[in-house]
Amino acid sequence: SAAARLAQLTAKEREVLEMVAAGRSNRETAETLRLSVRAVEDRRSRAMKRLGVESVADLVRLLSAK
């Protein structure tokens, strides 16, 4: 289920993905969370691999199914 897949993520990964799904850029996300752009990119990539999604559209579908 979507909820079980999302439960595998760290809180920080989930926070980044929610901002990405809301249409925020990596730079905007980094500024908001006070992280480097690279840290946001790493968390986004790691989380998307864990969830088995390859695109932001897939991510949005998964998050809306939770």
Disulfide bonds with the S-S distance in Angstrom:
none
